[in-house]
Amino acid sequence: MITPNHSPAEIQAVLDRGGHIVFAPGVYENAHYRLTKPVHLSGEGAVLVGGSRIQWQTGENGLLWCNAPTDRLLRALVVNGQLRTRCRLPETGYNQHNTVFNVRWLSTTQGGWARKTTEEEHTVMEVPDGVLDGLTLDSAEVTVKHNWSDSIVPVRSVDGNRITLAYRTDYPVGGFGVQDYILWNVPEALTVDGTFCHDRKAGKLYYRPLPGEDVTTEAYLPQYDSVFYSDDTLRDTIIEGFTVTASGAPVRACGCNAVYIPGALEFPTADHCTFRNLHIYAVGGAGLRIFGVATYISITRCHLHDIGACGLLVGRNAQSMENANGCNYHSDRITCEVSDCLVHHTGRYFPSAIGIVATDFNVRHNEVYESTYIGIRFNGSDIVVEKNIVHHVMTVLNDGAAFYSGFLPRGIIRNNLVYGVHPIKGHRLRIAYYLDECASNWLVENNVAIDCSFPNHNHMNRGNVYRGNLFVHREGNLFLQMLNVRPESEFVYENNVFAAGGTITFRMPEDAFASFRGNRFHSSTGGIIQSLLDHHYTMLGDRPMVFDDSNTTLPLPEFTADTRLFELPGLRIDLRDAGPRY
């Protein structure tokens, strides 16, 4: 049995032998273990810390400080079991830069921007005159917000009001008409309790404590990005029972959806592996990441929260599939599953992160909430996504959803529940169920969206079937969209319920449906509208929705976010066992 008294080198030697290894209860600091052979690791009561306990010293003006590295910039700090954020300008929200990029975005599958972008358009940002005066930017970073992603990049140099960045941003600065930015790790901004600043040049970290915190307060300085990791395919391995915390967040351009940020558990590929009963919290990067192809994987009964990047990112790398235009991709038989997991408060350092990203995985009986971007993103042909609960996601970024898929055809989305996902000013594309480019021929049945004004969106796909779904927005308007779809799109909408306190609008080409039968509607204002588009996004005008005799009206259902059994004449959706089963 391994105990906290064993050194990291001694623990590594035991792991290198493989077999069934038990970690005794206790705290293991500076945990950073490479897995090279099949192992069964049990750690009930074992807390693996990806860093070391801080010995605070008292500084000026009520600050605490400790020695810190000079060879890397720290993005993560854990105090009293919680992630702390770096000091920032502005204290909340975003400032506005002056850089404009007026180039049309086509789509991912059509190659992105209408012209090739330049290096300068990804590395230079201009801000209003005087904004940078008096600021110390030696160790600063910038968040450049895009649309459905953002980039967090160190400052290389400053010349007047012109900032040159150390790495390329994910999209051009000022793209999509977005000019939001944040400055991080600026000493002059260290005025808010519970924030920190890393002076890389001096090798010190300064922390402004919350009320009640002092030099005795428990805090960990992350040293390693991963606690368990492998350099090659992880095979025939079980990892169960551990608590993992205080791993770091590397300084690199984060990439779309933060898919390139490593996890506290980090494996390039995996085969015949099980991860169960893990508690991963207060980590700077992702929780668990299997970045490449995975086969015969089970991830179950895990609790992940307060995560810097994605909670779970598992399976084939979705980003590489997009870049390769994966519309004709067909997976092998699905042998992987994420089930009975609770994932919340993700994207704490990287807002473009997602609660669960799963490719070629079935996704069942999970709950995701408080994600800064998408709740569950899933890809893979013939996968099943069912009995999940997602709520209060899309809290920062735009153009995403509680449930999102794109670029791969054919799967099933059924018996899921969404609530608390709303558009806000300037961020309209916050959707419950979103099938994006090439996500065609999906079956979407018996799902519920409560008080979501934008429950359903189809974009550049075809042949999706929506059957027996319940979309209710009791106090506002209901909006559904089929955007940039072609005459042969052949959507099927049958036996669904659409209910709104306001109007119900279908924004779509006139010929979007192959079948539109047996649906029932309630609009308190009586307005059910077909908002017509041509196939190039041009509005042709609104008109009342035309029904055949199979589509009828009904009273407004009295359903709330706490409802789990939804019953109407001819429709029964039982979600009483949705979410984690433990």
Secondary structure, DSSP 8 states (H G I E B T S, - for coil): -B-TTS-HHHHHHHHHH-EEEEB-SEEETT--EE--S-EEEE-TTEEEESEEE---EE-GGG-EEEE--SSS----EEETTEEEEE-EESSSS-EE--------EEETTTTEESS---HHHHHEEE--TTTTTT---TT-EEEEE-SS-EEEEEEEEEETTEEEESS--SS-TTGGG--EEEEES-GGGTTSTTEEEEETTTTEEEEE--TT--TTS-EEEE--S-SEE-SS-EEEEEEES-EEE------S---GGGTTS-EEEEES-EEEEEEES-EEEEESSEEEEE-S-EEEEEEES-EEEEESS-SEEEES-HHHHHHTT-TT-------EEEES-EEEEE-SS-TT--SEEEESEEEES-EEEEESS-SEEEE-TTEEEES-EEEEE-SS-SSEEEEEE-S---EEEES-EEES---BTTB--EEEEEE-TT--S-EEES-EEES-S--EEEES----EEES-EEEESSS-EEEEEES--TT--EEEES-EEEESS-EEEEEETT-EEEEES-EEEETT--EEEEEE-TTS-EEEEEE----TT-EE-------TT--EEEETTEEEE-TT-S---
